[in-house]
Amino acid sequence: MDRGLWTADSLLVLRKPRVSESELVRDVKANSSRWVRETWPAVGFGWQDGFAAFSVSHSCVDDVRRYIENQEGRHGSMTYQ
């Protein structure tokens, strides 16, 4: 069964404690899906079910930012199969 292209994406988000991870991800998925479908209507697009969320201290934000910025290079050689 062809499940399409699989990629792993990361976001570094500073959020207020009153906004839960699930609310944030719900809004990101809904708004980005709408944008993709309006921008490229012929492209089949969908998010996978679920997500993973991790919290980091403010002292680690720069390290996490660098990790995400270099993620493509690390993952470019992996097949995920």
DASUL-V913701 format. One record per helix or strand of 2 or more residues. SS is the DSSP state (helix for helix, strand for strand). FROM is the first residue (numbers start at 0). LEN is the number of residues. If there is no record, write none. Layout:
SS & FROM & LEN
SS & FROM & LEN
//
This chain:
helix & 20 & 19
helix & 57 & 12
helix & 70 & 5
//
